[in-house]
Amino acid sequence: MGERGRNGRGQGAGRVELIVYGCGTQGRAIIEFLAESGRYRSLRLTDDNRDLWGEEISSLSLKVTPPVDAFPVGPQAYVCTIGDNRTRQGISAALNAEGHIAQAVRHPSAIMATSASLGAGSILMARVVVNTESRVGAGCLLNTGCVVEHHCEIGDFVHLAPGVLLGGGVKVGEGAFVGLGAMVLPGLSVGSGAVVGAGAVVIRDVAPGATVAGNPARNLRGRPLP
């Protein structure tokens, strides 16, 4: 389920059991704040990686289980914490098709304006700011310290890396990735599936599927998308 912007620890998913799909490095950062938030009755951890099955997240005394064990019969609340956009989208589509329910989650220090919205299954990490009337789509990952200024529109399954700054009115298309510390000037668009390199300063629209980098950001021709 998605949510509207409200400050405070007690909003959103409520005291339910939550299945966390993805227990790699990105997933563990999210698992830690979910466990500390007090918003969930319990957490159940799962991953496709067989090497992680049975591994205990020592700080939480929770073990990683295979997906078939984590999702019993009946709809379950879940969040997919995998950093790769395509993988996160594929897993979410499969779980949704089985009737499971994606939950939007956010770190207690994340701030959303009352008029902002967060799509189902999206994740706000520590110190993220989503400002007035901005809309964040489903299955997005907004990493540590991102700032999404007023009236931005972020499509589904976007990943904003730590420290990204989107000026007011920026549009980011579905499946795009914006790298560490990149800035996108107000009113510009980053197309679906585009990649913006770390530290880039985007001063003009980025075409769908393009890869750009540098200050100012320029197209990197012939570079394959990840």
VOGU-3710 file (C-alpha; in Angstrom, 3 decimals, decimal comma):
1> mgergrngrg> 0,000/0,000/0,000  1,055/3,602/-0,608  0,694/6,556/1,695  0,308/10,285/1,873  2,994/12,384/3,483  2,701/12,669/7,260  5,417/13,137/9,816  5,783/10,821/12,787  6,677/7,193/13,413  3,180/5,798/13,713
11> qgagrveliv> 1,944/6,304/10,135  1,722/3,885/7,215  1,832/0,117/7,419  0,881/-0,288/11,093  1,475/-3,281/13,337  1,510/-6,038/10,733  3,933/-8,805/9,930  6,150/-7,690/7,051  8,109/-9,929/4,672  11,371/-8,360/3,498
21> ygcgtqgrai> 12,435/-9,713/0,089  16,152/-9,040/-0,382  18,831/-9,564/2,278  21,969/-8,344/0,530  23,847/-5,212/1,516  21,096/-2,781/0,510  18,441/-4,976/2,082  20,238/-5,167/5,402  20,333/-1,392/5,743  16,566/-1,348/5,262
31> ieflaesgry> 15,964/-4,344/7,537  17,809/-2,563/10,336  15,624/0,529/10,304  12,452/-1,531/9,904  13,350/-3,538/13,002  14,156/-0,412/14,993  11,052/1,514/13,933  8,614/-0,478/16,102  5,998/-0,245/13,339  5,824/-3,973/12,572
41> rslrltddnr> 4,665/-6,865/14,689  7,403/-9,028/13,202  9,714/-9,263/10,199  10,265/-12,306/7,995  13,364/-12,291/5,742  13,757/-13,984/2,379  16,030/-13,954/-0,667  16,512/-15,824/-3,966  20,202/-16,310/-3,169  20,599/-19,863/-1,828
51> dlwgeeissl> 23,887/-18,894/-0,182  21,941/-16,685/2,233  19,360/-19,282/3,259  19,715/-20,075/6,943  22,052/-17,142/7,552  21,233/-15,199/10,676  21,157/-11,419/10,731  23,017/-11,419/14,014  21,939/-8,032/15,315  18,277/-9,044/14,969
61> slkvtppvda> 18,367/-12,814/15,583  16,429/-13,322/12,340  17,266/-15,958/9,723  16,920/-15,726/5,945  14,462/-18,275/4,516  13,700/-19,405/0,938  10,850/-17,493/-0,754  8,652/-20,600/-0,805  8,821/-20,723/3,001  8,423/-16,979/3,517
71> fpvgpqayvc> 5,133/-16,681/1,631  2,513/-19,050/3,032  -0,940/-19,321/1,503  -2,899/-16,078/1,595  -1,955/-12,442/0,906  1,123/-11,219/2,756  2,469/-7,695/3,275  5,941/-7,338/1,757  8,606/-4,887/0,665  11,259/-5,707/-1,944
81> tigdnrtrqg> 14,579/-4,134/-0,955  16,749/-5,120/-3,941  18,628/-2,142/-5,371  18,507/-3,110/-9,058  15,398/-1,597/-10,638  14,614/-4,373/-13,105  15,040/-7,116/-10,525  12,910/-5,262/-7,968  10,202/-4,695/-10,577  10,154/-8,330/-11,708
91> isaalnaegh> 9,911/-9,723/-8,182  7,217/-7,219/-7,243  5,151/-8,075/-10,331  5,309/-11,785/-9,505  4,337/-11,260/-5,868  1,509/-8,889/-6,761  0,169/-11,428/-9,253  -0,033/-13,938/-6,387  -2,121/-11,491/-4,360  0,574/-10,250/-1,982
101> iaqavrhpsa> 0,511/-6,590/-0,956  3,456/-4,223/-1,405  4,028/-1,854/1,525  5,588/1,608/1,368  8,177/2,039/4,133  10,268/4,926/5,378  13,004/5,603/7,850  11,823/7,576/10,911  14,064/10,489/9,888  12,601/10,746/6,369
111> imatsaslga> 10,333/13,748/5,791  7,350/13,892/3,464  5,197/16,948/2,918  1,551/16,403/3,794  0,623/16,967/0,148  3,228/14,493/-1,196  2,463/10,855/-1,995  4,446/7,612/-1,920  3,526/4,616/-4,069  3,057/1,040/-2,887
121> gsilmarvvv> 6,315/-0,767/-2,170  8,477/2,366/-2,249  11,260/2,941/0,278  12,571/6,160/1,816  15,936/5,809/3,540  17,345/8,030/6,296  17,098/11,824/5,907  15,213/11,692/2,609  13,038/14,754/1,947  10,023/14,658/-0,379
131> ntesrvgagc> 8,569/18,124/-0,686  5,245/19,748/-1,503  2,936/17,947/-3,968  5,652/15,620/-5,220  4,544/12,158/-6,311  6,748/9,095/-5,928  5,576/6,041/-7,865  5,429/2,387/-6,862  8,479/0,300/-6,001  10,933/3,211/-5,863
141> llntgcvveh> 14,089/3,326/-3,753  15,098/6,779/-2,522  18,424/6,275/-0,839  20,080/8,084/2,058  19,862/11,874/2,038  17,999/12,362/-1,262  16,070/15,592/-1,709  13,025/15,616/-3,979  11,879/19,206/-4,213  8,325/20,456/-4,741
151> hceigdfvhl> 6,067/19,223/-7,569  8,383/16,458/-8,781  6,981/13,354/-10,487  8,922/10,116/-10,047  7,804/7,091/-12,040  7,592/3,507/-10,845  10,720/1,510/-9,915  13,139/4,431/-9,930  16,334/4,367/-7,834  17,784/7,621/-6,539
161> apgvllgggv> 21,231/6,947/-5,050  22,443/8,648/-1,843  22,671/12,421/-1,966  20,670/12,978/-5,165  19,058/16,421/-5,493  16,057/16,941/-7,759  15,033/20,561/-8,242  11,400/21,628/-8,263  9,182/20,171/-10,978  11,620/17,460/-12,138
171> kvgegafvgl> 10,158/14,386/-13,833  11,928/11,014/-13,625  10,609/8,218/-15,826  9,966/4,595/-14,900  13,035/2,476/-14,175  15,544/5,335/-14,285  18,651/5,379/-12,080  20,212/8,598/-10,761  23,690/8,084/-9,285  25,419/9,250/-6,119
181> gamvlpglsv> 25,257/12,976/-5,516  23,823/13,841/-8,932  21,754/17,007/-9,386  18,909/17,604/-11,815  17,976/21,245/-12,376  14,380/22,402/-11,871  11,787/21,572/-14,494  13,862/18,990/-16,396  12,999/15,396/-17,318  14,994/12,187/-16,973
191> gsgavvgaga> 13,487/9,633/-19,338  12,371/6,094/-18,586  15,266/3,675/-18,183  17,879/6,436/-18,293  21,050/6,359/-16,191  22,559/9,513/-14,671  26,135/9,020/-13,478  27,450/9,823/-10,017  28,072/13,525/-9,440  26,450/14,564/-12,705
201> vvirdvapga> 24,827/17,967/-13,061  21,897/17,653/-15,443  21,166/20,944/-17,226  18,972/19,619/-20,044  16,444/16,832/-20,491  17,781/13,256/-20,564  16,259/11,050/-23,262  14,681/7,675/-22,386  17,337/4,966/-22,186  20,251/7,420/-22,355
211> tvagnparnl> 23,320/7,283/-20,123  24,740/10,667/-19,114  27,587/11,756/-16,850  29,742/14,756/-16,008  29,306/18,447/-15,172  27,457/19,465/-17,185  26,050/16,033/-17,946  26,750/14,731/-21,463  25,547/11,638/-23,257  27,927/8,660/-23,145
221> rgrplp> 27,459/7,132/-26,567  27,801/3,383/-27,021  27,691/2,608/-23,295  25,312/-0,249/-22,501  22,671/0,233/-19,826  23,093/-1,939/-16,693
//
